[in-house]
């Protein structure tokens, strides 16, 4: 069993107290914008609390401190009732909110922070947690030491666990110059990238970057329109079909823009009409492409190649070290030389027959579905023969 450092203690505080730790929280969040208070608090207040079956009252703003009172970690959790269970979820987790989900923690003490959080859950009365109790962490790296210690501690206390891969996040290590990057691309992608940059250099299209909050706010309606246009072209509803999501993202983006961490990459026609847009975040060393939008009426112009090539070139020129396409296993990401990092969903069920039974049922169902899928693939191969 992993033993906790008794100097680290997780305590429940109110939201305002957690929000007042803004500077310390930002320092713990480090390079990932999705762990910053601007992102997490906006997701919690404007998106999570608006979702069906989310309880507004029994949330947990947890502060992890050492014996001297120094903040070592912090996390914001909410409770959602679903399928007869009381699910505790981390604010910012979920398919359309955050990737690399974790709890901001002091580097080198992630394991101890994970243990302190696990101990908090172990010692809470069922009146607060609800019964039966479950915890869900979606979109995390399996190698994260904080979650490894968190899960191990709860498993030792009798909690049943289930972990499954959900999707991948795709990250590109950038070279020092565009020419080097071009030569690394596959022949067909290199040709398209060169063509895209040449068209912009010839003023057939214009590439610009909107960094201040005012410029982003002005471009926001076009960004929503192009994102939804692309999703609808693919027969998908699109994130902005949920008004609560739009409020969360806009507020978080504008606040992060004030801190110099959010921007838009825009490719326009010569008449100024936007053709393609990327919503970007960065920490100075790492750039994250969160969402995109393209004009599907102009697919012949290859807007995706135009905006991706222009944005990656811009990042290289700014000395950014990595370009992260984030979650989603779309094939185009590999073509830009991004490498896949698997993201996982871990679920934990409180001790007792109920929790163990649910965990076993979930694993059994997944095994059956996997077997059926394998059988279907085998039949398809036989048909081809």
C-alpha positions in Angstrom: 0.0 0.0 0.0 1.1 3.6 -0.7 1.2 5.5 2.6 0.3 9.1 2.7 2.5 11.9 3.9 0.7 13.1 7.0 1.8 16.7 6.3 -0.6 16.8 3.3 -4.3 17.2 4.0 -7.2 17.7 1.7 -10.0 19.9 3.1 -13.3 21.1 1.7 -13.7 24.8 1.2 -16.2 27.0 -0.5 -15.9 28.0 -4.1 -15.0 31.6 -3.3 -12.1 30.5 -1.1 -10.8 28.3 -3.9 -11.2 31.1 -6.4 -9.2 33.4 -4.1 -6.2 31.2 -4.5 -6.0 32.3 -8.2 -2.3 33.1 -8.4 -1.2 29.9 -6.5 -3.6 27.9 -8.6 -2.2 29.2 -11.8 1.3 28.4 -10.7 0.3 24.8 -10.0 -1.5 24.5 -13.4 1.7 25.2 -15.2 1.7 24.8 -19.0 -1.8 23.4 -19.5 -4.5 26.0 -19.9 -7.2 23.4 -19.1 -6.0 23.3 -15.5 -6.1 27.1 -15.0 -8.8 28.6 -12.7 -10.3 30.6 -15.6 -11.0 27.4 -17.4 -12.1 25.2 -14.5 -14.3 27.7 -12.8 -16.0 28.7 -16.0 -16.6 25.0 -16.9 -18.1 24.4 -13.4 -20.3 27.4 -13.2 -21.5 27.8 -16.7 -21.5 24.2 -18.0 -21.4 21.4 -15.5 -23.9 22.9 -13.1 -26.4 23.3 -16.0 -26.3 19.6 -16.9 -29.2 17.3 -16.1 -29.1 15.6 -12.7 -26.2 17.7 -11.4 -26.6 18.6 -7.8 -25.8 22.3 -7.2 -25.3 22.0 -3.5 -23.1 18.9 -2.7 -19.9 19.9 -4.6 -16.4 19.7 -3.2 -13.8 22.4 -3.7 -10.8 20.6 -2.2 -7.6 22.4 -1.1 -4.5 20.2 -0.4 -2.1 21.9 2.0 1.0 20.9 3.9 1.6 21.5 7.6 2.8 25.0 6.9 -0.4 26.0 5.0 1.3 26.0 1.6 -1.1 25.0 -1.3 0.1 21.7 -2.8 -2.9 21.0 -4.9 -6.5 21.9 -5.6 -9.5 20.3 -7.3 -13.2 21.1 -7.9 -15.6 18.2 -7.9 -19.4 18.0 -8.5 -22.0 15.3 -8.0 -24.2 14.0 -10.8 -26.9 11.4 -10.4 -27.1 8.9 -13.2 -28.3 5.2 -13.6 -29.0 5.0 -9.8 -25.5 6.2 -8.9 -24.1 9.3 -7.3 -21.2 10.1 -9.6 -18.4 12.5 -8.4 -16.7 14.1 -11.4 -13.8 16.6 -11.7 -14.8 20.0 -13.0 -13.3 20.3 -16.5 -13.4 16.6 -17.3 -15.5 15.1 -20.1 -15.3 14.8 -23.8 -15.9 18.5 -24.7 -14.2 20.2 -21.8 -10.7 19.0 -21.0 -7.9 16.6 -22.0 -5.0 15.5 -19.9 -7.4 15.8 -16.9 -5.6 16.0 -13.6 -5.6 18.0 -10.4 -3.1 21.0 -10.3 -0.3 20.0 -8.0 3.2 20.9 -7.0 5.7 19.2 -9.3 7.2 16.3 -7.4 4.4 15.9 -5.0 1.6 14.7 -7.3 1.7 11.2 -5.7 1.1 12.6 -2.2 -1.7 15.0 -3.5 -3.4 12.0 -5.0 -3.3 10.1 -1.7 -4.6 13.1 0.2 -7.6 13.4 -2.2 -8.3 9.6 -1.9 -8.2 9.9 1.9 -10.8 12.7 1.8 -13.2 10.6 -0.3 -12.7 7.6 2.1 -13.6 9.6 5.2 -16.7 11.4 3.9 -20.2 10.4 5.2 -22.6 8.9 2.7 -24.9 11.9 3.4 -22.5 14.1 1.5 -21.2 11.6 -1.2 -24.6 10.0 -1.8 -25.2 6.3 -2.0 -24.2 4.3 -3.9 -21.1 6.4 -4.6 -18.9 6.4 -7.8 -16.1 8.5 -9.0 -15.4 9.2 -12.7 -12.2 10.7 -14.2 -12.4 11.0 -17.9 -9.6 12.1 -20.3 -6.5 11.4 -18.2 -3.1 9.9 -19.0 -2.6 6.5 -17.6 1.0 7.4 -16.5 -0.2 10.4 -14.4 1.3 9.7 -10.9 -1.5 11.6 -9.2 -4.2 9.3 -10.5 -2.0 6.3 -10.0 -1.8 7.0 -6.3 -5.4 8.1 -6.0 -6.7 4.9 -7.6 -4.3 2.7 -5.7 -5.3 4.2 -2.4 -9.0 3.8 -3.0 -8.5 0.2 -4.3 -6.7 -0.7 -1.1 -9.6 0.8 0.8 -12.0 -1.6 -1.0 -13.1 0.5 -3.9 -13.7 -1.4 -7.2 -12.1 0.2 -10.3 -12.6 0.1 -14.0 -10.2 1.8 -16.5 -10.7 1.9 -20.3 -9.1 3.9 -23.1 -11.4 6.5 -24.7 -9.5 8.4 -27.3 -6.1 9.8 -28.1 -4.6 13.3 -27.9 -2.2 14.1 -30.7 0.9 16.1 -30.1 3.5 17.4 -32.6 7.1 18.3 -31.6 8.0 21.3 -33.6 11.5 21.8 -35.2 13.3 25.1 -35.2 12.3 26.2 -38.7 9.5 25.6 -41.2 11.8 24.3 -43.9 12.9 21.4 -41.7 9.3 20.6 -40.8 8.3 20.6 -44.5 11.0 18.0 -45.3 9.7 15.7 -42.6 6.2 15.6 -44.0 5.0 12.8 -46.2 5.3 13.7 -49.9 1.6 14.3 -50.5 1.2 16.4 -47.3 4.4 18.3 -48.0 3.0 19.3 -51.4 -0.3 20.5 -49.8 1.5 22.4 -47.0 3.8 24.2 -49.5 0.9 25.0 -51.7 -1.0 26.5 -48.7 1.9 28.7 -47.6 2.5 29.8 -51.2 -1.1 30.9 -51.7 -0.9 33.0 -48.6 2.4 34.5 -49.6 0.8 35.4 -53.0 -2.1 37.1 -51.2 -4.6 34.7 -52.6 -5.6 34.2 -49.0 -4.7 36.1 -45.9 -3.6 34.7 -42.5 -4.0 36.7 -39.4 -3.9 36.1 -35.7 -6.4 37.6 -33.2 -4.8 37.8 -29.7 -6.5 40.5 -27.8 -9.9 39.7 -26.2 -11.6 42.4 -28.2 -10.5 40.9 -31.5 -11.5 37.4 -30.4 -14.9 38.6 -29.3 -15.4 40.3 -32.7 -14.4 37.1 -34.5 -16.5 34.9 -32.2 -19.8 34.8 -34.2 -17.9 33.8 -37.4 -16.0 31.1 -35.4 -19.3 29.6 -34.1 -20.8 29.8 -37.6 -17.9 28.0 -39.3 -17.6 25.4 -36.5 -21.3 24.5 -36.7 -21.2 24.5 -40.5 -18.5 21.9 -40.5 -20.3 19.8 -37.9 -23.6 19.9 -39.7 -21.8 19.0 -42.9 -20.7 15.8 -41.1 -24.3 15.3 -39.8 -23.2 16.1 -36.2 -25.0 18.6 -33.9 -21.8 20.5 -32.9 -20.7 21.7 -29.5 -22.4 25.1 -29.9 -25.8 23.5 -30.2 -25.6 23.6 -26.4 -26.0 27.2 -25.3 -24.4 26.5 -21.9 -21.2 25.2 -23.7 -20.9 28.4 -25.7 -21.2 30.5 -22.5 -18.5 28.5 -20.8 -16.1 28.5 -23.7 -16.5 32.2 -24.5 -16.0 33.3 -20.9 -13.0 31.1 -20.4 -11.4 32.1 -23.7 -11.8 35.8 -23.1 -10.4 35.6 -19.6 -7.4 33.5 -20.8 -6.9 36.0 -23.7 -6.6 38.8 -21.1 -3.7 36.7 -19.7 -2.1 36.3 -23.1 -3.0 32.6 -23.3 -5.8 32.4 -25.9 -5.9 33.4 -29.6 -7.5 32.7 -32.9 -5.8 31.7 -36.1 -7.8 32.9 -39.1 -7.5 32.4 -42.8 -9.5 34.8 -44.9 -10.5 35.3 -48.5 -9.0 38.3 -50.2 -12.3 40.1 -49.5 -12.0 39.6 -45.8 -14.5 36.7 -45.4 -13.2 34.0 -43.1 -12.5 30.7 -44.7 -11.1 28.7 -41.7 -10.5 29.4 -38.1 -8.7 27.7 -35.2 -9.3 28.5 -31.5 -5.8 28.2 -29.9 -4.4 28.3 -26.4 -0.7 28.4 -25.4 1.6 28.7 -22.5 4.5 30.3 -24.4 6.2 26.9 -25.0 3.2 24.7 -26.0 0.3 25.5 -28.3 -3.1 23.7 -28.1 -5.6 23.6 -31.0 -8.9 23.3 -29.1 -11.5 23.7 -31.9 -11.8 24.6 -35.6 -14.2 25.8 -38.1 -14.1 25.8 -41.9 -16.4 27.0 -44.7 -17.7 23.8 -46.2 -18.9 25.8 -49.3 -15.2 26.3 -50.2 -13.8 22.8 -49.7 -12.1 23.1 -53.2 -9.8 25.6 -51.5 -8.7 23.0 -48.9 -9.3 25.3 -46.0 -8.1 22.8 -43.4 -4.7 22.5 -45.0 -4.5 26.3 -45.3 -5.2 27.1 -41.7 -3.2 24.2 -40.3 -0.1 24.9 -42.3 -0.3 28.7 -41.6 -0.8 28.1 -37.9 1.9 25.6 -37.5 4.3 27.9 -39.4 3.3 30.7 -37.1 4.0 28.6 -34.0 7.4 27.6 -35.3 8.3 31.2 -36.0 7.3 32.1 -32.4 9.6 29.5 -31.0 6.8 27.3 -29.6 8.0 23.7 -28.9 4.9 21.6 -29.3 1.6 21.9 -31.3 -1.1 19.8 -29.6 -4.2 18.8 -31.7 -5.7 17.5 -28.4 -8.4 14.8 -28.2 -9.9 13.0 -31.2 -8.5 10.3 -33.5 -9.1 12.1 -36.8 -6.7 10.7 -39.5 -5.5 14.2 -40.6 -3.5 14.6 -37.4 -1.1 11.9 -38.2 -0.5 13.5 -41.5 0.9 16.6 -39.8 3.3 14.2 -37.9 1.5 14.4 -34.5 2.0 11.4 -32.2 -0.9 9.8 -30.3 -1.1 9.8 -26.5 -3.9 7.6 -25.2 -6.5 9.1 -22.8 -8.4 7.0 -20.4 -11.6 7.0 -18.3 -11.3 5.6 -14.8 -14.4 4.8 -12.7 -14.3 3.8 -9.0 -17.1 2.3 -7.0 -17.4 2.6 -3.2 -16.8 -0.5 -1.1 -19.6 -3.1 -0.9 -21.4 -5.6 -3.0 -23.2 -2.9 -5.0 -19.9 -1.3 -6.1 -18.2 -4.5 -7.0 -21.3 -5.8 -8.8 -21.5 -2.7 -11.0 -17.8 -2.7 -11.8 -18.0 -6.4 -12.8 -21.1 -5.8 -14.9 -19.4 -3.0 -16.8 -16.3 -5.1 -17.5 -18.5 -8.1 -18.6 -20.6 -5.9 -20.9 -17.4 -4.5 -22.5 -16.0 -8.0 -23.0 -19.2 -9.1 -24.7 -19.2 -6.0 -27.0 -15.5 -6.6 -27.8 -16.2 -10.3 -28.6 -19.1 -9.4 -30.9 -17.0 -6.8 -32.7 -14.3 -9.4 -33.2 -16.8 -11.9 -34.5 -18.2 -9.3 -37.0 -14.7 -8.5 -38.3 -14.0 -12.2 -38.7 -17.2 -12.7 -40.7 -16.4 -9.7 -42.9 -13.0 -11.1 -43.7 -14.5 -14.5 -44.6 -16.9 -12.7 -46.9 -14.0 -11.0 -48.7 -12.4 -14.4 -49.2 
